[in-house]
Amino acid sequence: MYQESKYEQGKELNCFRAELSEKDFQAFSSFIYSQYGIKMPPVKRIMLQGRLLKRIRELNMNSYSEYKEYFFSKEGQQREIFNFLNVITTNKTDFFREPVHFNFLQDNILPEFLEKNQGSVFKVWSAGCSSGEEPYTISIVLNEFKVNHPHFNFSILGTDISNKVLKAAAQGVYPESKVELMPLHLKKKYFLKSKDRKNPTVRVNPLLQRNLSLKYINLMDSAYSVNEKFDVIFCRNVLIYFDRKTQEKVINKLSSYLNPGGYFFIGHSESMTGMDVQLEHIKPTIFQKPK
Ligand SMILES: C[S@@+](CC[C@H](N)C(=O)[O-])C[C@H]1O[C@@H](n2cnc3c(N)ncnc32)[C@H](O)[C@@H]1O
Protein backbone atom coordinates (compact mmCIF):
# COMPACT_ATOMS: atom_id res chain seq x y z
CA MET A 1 0.00 0.00 0.00
CA TYR A 2 2.78 2.44 0.87
CA GLN A 3 5.55 3.29 -1.52
CA GLU A 4 8.60 5.42 -1.11
CA SER A 5 9.48 8.17 -3.56
CA LYS A 6 10.76 6.42 -6.70
CA TYR A 7 12.98 7.38 -9.53
CA GLU A 8 11.81 6.39 -12.97
CA GLN A 9 13.53 7.41 -16.19
CA GLY A 10 15.44 10.06 -14.26
CA LYS A 11 12.25 11.65 -12.95
CA GLU A 12 11.22 11.72 -9.32
CA LEU A 13 7.74 10.37 -8.81
CA ASN A 14 6.28 10.99 -5.43
CA CYS A 15 4.27 7.85 -4.84
CA PHE A 16 3.66 8.43 -1.15
CA ARG A 17 -0.12 8.18 -1.07
CA ALA A 18 -0.69 7.09 2.49
CA GLU A 19 -3.29 8.62 4.76
CA LEU A 20 -3.25 9.19 8.47
CA SER A 21 -5.80 6.60 9.58
CA GLU A 22 -8.49 7.55 12.07
CA LYS A 23 -6.92 5.23 14.62
CA ASP A 24 -3.46 6.80 14.25
CA PHE A 25 -4.96 10.29 14.25
CA GLN A 26 -6.74 9.41 17.50
CA ALA A 27 -3.45 8.30 19.08
CA PHE A 28 -1.71 11.57 18.12
CA SER A 29 -4.65 13.80 19.00
CA SER A 30 -5.11 12.23 22.47
CA PHE A 31 -1.39 12.67 23.11
CA ILE A 32 -1.37 16.31 21.97
CA TYR A 33 -4.44 17.11 24.05
CA SER A 34 -3.33 15.35 27.23
CA GLN A 35 0.28 16.61 27.18
CA TYR A 36 -0.03 20.09 25.63
CA GLY A 37 -3.73 20.99 26.04
CA ILE A 38 -4.16 21.58 22.30
CA LYS A 39 -7.49 20.24 21.13
CA MET A 40 -7.46 18.23 17.92
CA PRO A 41 -11.00 17.31 16.88
CA PRO A 42 -11.52 14.90 13.92
CA VAL A 43 -11.89 17.85 11.47
CA LYS A 44 -8.18 18.56 12.04
CA ARG A 45 -7.12 15.13 10.71
CA ILE A 46 -6.15 16.36 7.24
CA MET A 47 -4.31 19.33 8.73
CA LEU A 48 -2.30 17.05 11.05
CA GLN A 49 -1.66 14.66 8.17
CA GLY A 50 -0.17 17.54 6.14
CA ARG A 51 1.98 18.76 9.00
CA LEU A 52 3.38 15.31 9.84
CA LEU A 53 4.17 14.54 6.20
CA LYS A 54 7.14 16.91 6.34
CA ARG A 55 8.67 14.91 9.23
CA ILE A 56 7.91 11.58 7.58
CA ARG A 57 9.75 12.73 4.46
CA GLU A 58 12.69 14.04 6.47
CA LEU A 59 12.95 10.72 8.29
CA ASN A 60 12.65 8.80 5.02
CA MET A 61 9.75 6.80 6.37
CA ASN A 62 7.13 5.01 4.34
CA SER A 63 3.91 5.61 6.19
CA TYR A 64 2.14 7.41 8.99
CA SER A 65 1.89 4.17 10.94
CA GLU A 66 5.68 3.75 10.77
CA TYR A 67 6.03 7.29 12.10
CA LYS A 68 3.49 6.56 14.84
CA GLU A 69 5.39 3.43 15.93
CA TYR A 70 8.60 5.44 16.11
CA PHE A 71 7.02 8.44 17.80
CA PHE A 72 5.49 6.43 20.64
CA SER A 73 8.61 4.31 21.18
CA LYS A 74 10.98 5.24 24.02
CA GLU A 75 13.57 6.49 21.53
CA GLY A 76 10.96 8.49 19.59
CA GLN A 77 9.64 10.18 22.72
CA GLN A 78 13.14 11.37 23.50
CA ARG A 79 14.33 12.24 20.02
CA GLU A 80 11.28 13.22 18.02
CA ILE A 81 9.16 15.19 20.46
CA PHE A 82 10.66 18.62 19.67
CA ASN A 83 10.39 18.16 15.91
CA PHE A 84 6.82 17.04 16.45
CA LEU A 85 6.00 20.15 18.53
CA ASN A 86 7.58 22.34 15.88
CA VAL A 87 5.23 21.01 13.22
CA ILE A 88 2.01 20.73 15.23
CA THR A 89 2.01 24.20 16.84
CA THR A 90 0.50 27.26 15.16
CA ASN A 91 2.86 30.17 15.69
CA LYS A 92 1.25 33.13 13.93
CA THR A 93 2.26 36.39 15.60
CA ASP A 94 3.18 40.01 14.85
CA PHE A 95 4.86 43.07 16.32
CA PHE A 96 2.31 45.30 18.10
CA ARG A 97 -0.41 42.69 17.55
CA GLU A 98 -3.61 43.87 19.28
CA PRO A 99 -2.14 47.31 20.10
CA VAL A 100 -4.76 48.16 22.76
CA HIS A 101 -2.72 46.06 25.22
CA PHE A 102 0.50 47.96 24.57
CA ASN A 103 -1.30 51.31 24.93
CA PHE A 104 -2.79 50.13 28.23
CA LEU A 105 0.65 48.99 29.38
CA GLN A 106 2.20 52.34 28.51
CA ASP A 107 -0.59 54.66 29.71
CA ASN A 108 -1.95 52.82 32.77
CA ILE A 109 0.20 50.00 34.09
CA LEU A 110 3.64 51.61 33.91
CA PRO A 111 2.78 54.97 35.56
CA GLU A 112 0.85 53.07 38.28
CA PHE A 113 3.80 50.74 38.84
CA LEU A 114 6.29 53.57 39.12
CA GLU A 115 4.14 55.43 41.62
CA LYS A 116 3.83 52.43 43.94
CA ASN A 117 7.00 50.41 43.43
CA GLN A 118 9.97 52.78 43.36
CA GLY A 119 13.12 50.74 43.00
CA SER A 120 11.71 47.30 42.21
CA VAL A 121 12.09 45.51 38.89
CA PHE A 122 9.01 45.43 36.63
CA LYS A 123 8.53 41.84 35.45
CA VAL A 124 6.60 40.64 32.42
CA TRP A 125 5.91 37.09 31.19
CA SER A 126 4.99 36.46 27.57
CA ALA A 127 3.54 32.92 27.80
CA GLY A 128 3.32 31.36 24.33
CA CYS A 129 5.70 33.96 22.92
CA SER A 130 6.18 32.26 19.53
CA SER A 131 9.04 33.73 17.44
CA GLY A 132 9.55 36.74 19.71
CA GLU A 133 7.49 39.54 18.17
CA GLU A 134 5.39 39.82 21.35
CA PRO A 135 8.26 39.99 23.91
CA TYR A 136 10.22 42.37 21.63
CA THR A 137 7.17 44.64 21.35
CA ILE A 138 6.93 44.64 25.16
CA SER A 139 10.64 45.45 25.29
CA ILE A 140 10.18 48.40 22.90
CA VAL A 141 7.37 49.82 25.07
CA LEU A 142 9.43 49.37 28.26
CA ASN A 143 12.59 50.82 26.72
CA GLU A 144 10.61 53.84 25.50
CA PHE A 145 9.21 54.33 29.01
CA LYS A 146 12.73 54.13 30.41
CA VAL A 147 13.81 57.12 28.30
CA ASN A 148 11.85 59.45 30.60
CA HIS A 149 12.29 57.28 33.72
CA PRO A 150 15.96 56.25 33.74
CA HIS A 151 15.68 54.44 37.08
CA PHE A 152 12.94 52.16 35.78
CA ASN A 153 14.19 48.58 35.45
CA PHE A 154 12.49 45.59 33.92
CA SER A 155 12.85 41.97 32.88
CA ILE A 156 10.88 39.93 30.35
CA LEU A 157 10.45 36.17 30.19
CA GLY A 158 9.30 34.58 26.92
CA THR A 159 8.23 30.92 26.93
CA ASP A 160 6.90 28.44 24.41
CA ILE A 161 6.84 24.70 23.65
CA SER A 162 8.31 24.98 20.15
CA ASN A 163 12.10 25.15 20.20
CA LYS A 164 12.06 26.30 16.58
CA VAL A 165 10.23 29.53 17.46
CA LEU A 166 12.30 29.99 20.63
CA LYS A 167 15.43 29.80 18.49
CA ALA A 168 13.98 32.35 16.04
CA ALA A 169 13.12 34.60 19.00
CA ALA A 170 16.68 34.33 20.32
CA GLN A 171 18.10 35.24 16.89
CA GLY A 172 15.78 38.23 16.52
CA VAL A 173 16.00 38.38 12.73
CA TYR A 174 12.78 39.02 10.79
CA PRO A 175 11.71 39.73 7.22
CA GLU A 176 11.63 43.51 6.75
CA SER A 177 7.94 43.28 5.84
CA LYS A 178 7.22 42.38 9.48
CA VAL A 179 8.09 45.91 10.63
CA GLU A 180 6.56 47.70 7.66
CA LEU A 181 3.69 49.22 9.65
CA MET A 182 5.74 50.15 12.70
CA PRO A 183 6.22 53.90 13.36
CA LEU A 184 9.40 55.02 11.61
CA HIS A 185 11.12 56.36 14.74
CA LEU A 186 10.74 52.97 16.49
CA LYS A 187 11.89 51.09 13.41
CA LYS A 188 15.01 53.25 13.16
CA LYS A 189 15.80 52.99 16.84
CA TYR A 190 15.20 49.29 17.45
CA PHE A 191 15.94 47.48 14.16
CA LEU A 192 19.03 47.18 12.01
CA LYS A 193 18.48 46.60 8.29
CA SER A 194 20.38 43.83 6.52
CA LYS A 195 22.60 44.73 3.57
CA ASP A 196 21.13 41.90 1.50
CA ARG A 197 18.52 43.70 -0.61
CA LYS A 198 17.37 40.47 -2.28
CA ASN A 199 16.30 39.04 1.03
CA PRO A 200 15.63 42.13 3.16
CA THR A 201 15.64 41.38 6.85
CA VAL A 202 15.90 43.35 10.06
CA ARG A 203 17.75 42.41 13.23
CA VAL A 204 16.55 43.62 16.61
CA ASN A 205 18.80 46.08 18.39
CA PRO A 206 20.66 44.12 21.12
CA LEU A 207 19.15 46.60 23.58
CA LEU A 208 15.84 44.74 23.16
CA GLN A 209 17.52 41.46 24.11
CA ARG A 210 19.31 42.74 27.17
CA ASN A 211 16.52 42.07 29.68
CA LEU A 212 14.86 39.20 27.86
CA SER A 213 15.19 35.51 28.70
CA LEU A 214 13.60 32.75 26.67
CA LYS A 215 12.80 29.21 27.69
CA TYR A 216 10.70 26.14 27.13
CA ILE A 217 7.65 25.97 29.37
CA ASN A 218 4.63 23.80 28.71
CA LEU A 219 1.63 25.59 30.19
CA MET A 220 0.09 22.18 30.87
CA ASP A 221 2.85 21.20 33.31
CA SER A 222 1.75 20.81 36.91
CA ALA A 223 4.40 23.27 38.09
CA TYR A 224 6.33 25.81 36.03
CA SER A 225 10.08 26.18 36.37
CA VAL A 226 9.71 29.84 37.27
CA ASN A 227 10.85 31.25 40.61
CA GLU A 228 9.52 34.77 40.39
CA LYS A 229 6.27 36.70 40.32
CA PHE A 230 5.20 39.00 37.53
CA ASP A 231 3.52 42.39 37.22
CA VAL A 232 2.02 41.50 33.85
CA ILE A 233 1.34 38.22 32.06
CA PHE A 234 0.58 38.16 28.35
CA CYS A 235 -1.08 34.87 27.40
CA ARG A 236 -2.60 35.82 24.07
CA ASN A 237 -3.81 33.60 21.27
CA VAL A 238 -2.62 30.48 23.08
CA LEU A 239 -5.71 29.57 25.12
CA ILE A 240 -7.77 29.55 21.95
CA TYR A 241 -6.28 26.13 21.14
CA PHE A 242 -7.41 24.70 24.52
CA ASP A 243 -10.88 23.68 25.71
CA ARG A 244 -12.68 25.72 28.41
CA LYS A 245 -11.74 23.40 31.27
CA THR A 246 -8.05 23.51 30.31
CA GLN A 247 -8.18 27.28 29.76
CA GLU A 248 -9.55 27.79 33.28
CA LYS A 249 -6.86 25.56 34.79
CA VAL A 250 -4.03 27.28 32.91
CA ILE A 251 -5.33 30.79 33.72
CA ASN A 252 -5.53 29.92 37.44
CA LYS A 253 -2.04 28.44 37.40
CA LEU A 254 -0.59 31.42 35.54
CA SER A 255 -2.37 33.91 37.85
CA SER A 256 -0.65 32.32 40.84
CA TYR A 257 2.57 33.78 39.31
CA LEU A 258 1.11 37.31 39.30
CA ASN A 259 1.83 39.85 42.03
CA PRO A 260 -1.28 41.22 43.76
CA GLY A 261 -2.57 43.99 41.48
CA GLY A 262 -0.77 42.40 38.49
CA TYR A 263 -2.38 42.37 35.04
CA PHE A 264 -3.29 39.51 32.71
CA PHE A 265 -3.88 39.93 28.96
CA ILE A 266 -5.65 37.43 26.72
CA GLY A 267 -6.18 37.58 22.95
CA HIS A 268 -9.12 39.44 21.44
CA SER A 269 -10.88 36.27 20.33
CA GLU A 270 -10.51 34.69 23.79
CA SER A 271 -12.72 35.15 26.84
CA MET A 272 -12.93 34.25 30.54
CA THR A 273 -16.70 34.67 30.75
CA GLY A 274 -18.23 32.14 33.14
CA MET A 275 -14.86 30.87 34.36
CA ASP A 276 -14.01 30.42 38.02
CA VAL A 277 -10.86 32.59 38.06
CA GLN A 278 -9.40 34.92 40.69
CA LEU A 279 -9.06 37.86 38.30
CA GLU A 280 -11.11 41.05 37.98
CA HIS A 281 -12.32 42.16 34.59
CA ILE A 282 -10.89 45.62 33.83
CA LYS A 283 -11.60 46.03 30.10
CA PRO A 284 -12.27 43.54 27.32
CA THR A 285 -9.33 41.02 27.37
CA ILE A 286 -7.61 42.88 30.27
CA PHE A 287 -7.79 41.43 33.81
CA GLN A 288 -6.24 42.21 37.18
CA LYS A 289 -5.38 40.12 40.20
CA PRO A 290 -7.05 41.62 43.33
CA LYS A 291 -4.66 43.78 45.38
C1 LIG B 1 -0.54 31.77 17.79
S1 LIG B 1 0.91 31.82 18.77
C2 LIG B 1 0.62 33.31 19.70
C3 LIG B 1 1.86 34.13 19.84
C4 LIG B 1 1.69 35.45 20.61
N1 LIG B 1 1.30 35.21 21.97
C5 LIG B 1 0.69 36.34 19.92
O1 LIG B 1 -0.41 36.54 20.42
O2 LIG B 1 1.02 36.87 18.85
C6 LIG B 1 0.58 30.55 20.00
C7 LIG B 1 1.85 29.99 20.64
O3 LIG B 1 1.48 29.19 21.77
C8 LIG B 1 2.34 28.09 21.86
N2 LIG B 1 1.72 27.02 22.65
C9 LIG B 1 0.74 26.17 22.30
N3 LIG B 1 0.48 25.29 23.29
C10 LIG B 1 1.31 25.62 24.31
C11 LIG B 1 1.53 25.05 25.61
N4 LIG B 1 0.87 23.98 26.03
N5 LIG B 1 2.47 25.63 26.39
C12 LIG B 1 3.18 26.70 25.95
N6 LIG B 1 3.02 27.26 24.73
C13 LIG B 1 2.10 26.72 23.92
C14 LIG B 1 2.59 27.71 20.40
O4 LIG B 1 3.79 26.98 20.22
C15 LIG B 1 2.61 29.07 19.70
O5 LIG B 1 3.92 29.55 19.49
The ligand as an ORCA input file, in Angstrom:
! r2SCAN-3c Opt
* xyz 0 1
  C      -0.540     31.765     17.795
  S       0.911     31.821     18.773
  C       0.624     33.306     19.696
  C       1.863     34.131     19.840
  C       1.691     35.447     20.605
  N       1.302     35.211     21.969
  C       0.692     36.343     19.916
  O      -0.412     36.543     20.417
  O       1.022     36.869     18.846
  C       0.585     30.547     19.995
  C       1.850     29.989     20.636
  O       1.475     29.192     21.767
  C       2.344     28.089     21.856
  N       1.722     27.023     22.654
  C       0.740     26.168     22.295
  N       0.482     25.294     23.285
  C       1.312     25.616     24.307
  C       1.533     25.054     25.605
  N       0.871     23.980     26.034
  N       2.475     25.628     26.393
  C       3.176     26.695     25.948
  N       3.024     27.264     24.728
  C       2.101     26.718     23.920
  C       2.595     27.705     20.398
  O       3.792     26.976     20.218
  C       2.609     29.067     19.704
  O       3.916     29.554     19.486
*
